[in-house]
């Protein structure tokens, strides 16, 4: 078994990304879709930190990972607030059901 | 077992935990189980960050993702489902086309990862505390994105309040 290197981390990240993509593509539940987005963002973060570790600029990747986490927090706040709004209007959070634009 | 061998074993353990719980998020039928699997993924990723010598980011991951975003997600799950209802839906649609897309994307990206000649350091530097360096970067080279980030967070805060308050007409 070869020593763990950059490609190992990239493959873990690829796996997490694909599962997140699957989640986003197949879920009807709005919260499930948001969870898929979180998985994809985490995959991106693993990539950033792996490149930061194995490259020559250790802090740039980590700073970007922090920005990604920050944006994920903002996205989760707004996304879940919107989900709750949808639930109050339609009494379901299946994205298929919320198809009218009238408020 | 040597030090490097131990680190490798820990890597495989964390990678397996991360991937398996990510699969749990993607394939679980119950949204509550999905949310708890997401916790496993986030914690596994935090462990991987530690292995990648990113101690500060790992702590941030645990604090913000596990402590904040996940709790928020669970709140939303609890608020939007009649938990007593048997049908806590997390229904999935179109699995076959999604799997086809996934296979193609996975093959392409996997081949790209293997084929690319990554620029890698021959000798990894020792893992040192990164907090001071990150702080210098945030207030030096990345000061503009840092300030914009605070504005984004403020906007998200105000937006969440506006979205979730009762409409007064």
Interface residues (C-beta under 8 A of the other chain):
Chain A: X1 X3 X4 X5 X6 X7 X8 X9 X10 X11 X12 X14 X15 X16 X17 X18 X19 X20 X21 X22 X23 X25 X26 X27 X28 X29 X31 X32 X34 X35 X36 X38 X39 X42 X45 X46 X49 X50 X52 X53 X54 X55 X56 X58 X59 X60 X62 X63 X65 X66 X67 X69 X70 X71 X72 X73 X74 X76 X77 X78 X80 X81 X82 X83 X84 X85 X87 X93 X94 X96
Chain B: X4 X7 X8 X11 X12 X15 X18 X19 X22 X23 X25 X26 X31 X34 X35 X38 X41 X42 X45 X48 X49 X52 X53 X54 X56 X57 X60 X61 X64 X65 X68 X69 X72 X73 X75 X76 X77 X79 X80 X89 X90 X91 X92 X93 X94 X95 X97 X98 X99 X101 X102 X105 X106 X109 X110 X113 X114 X118 X119 X120 X121 X124 X125 X130 X133 X134 X136 X137 X138 X142 X145 X149 X152 X153 X155 X156 X157 X159 X160 X163 X164
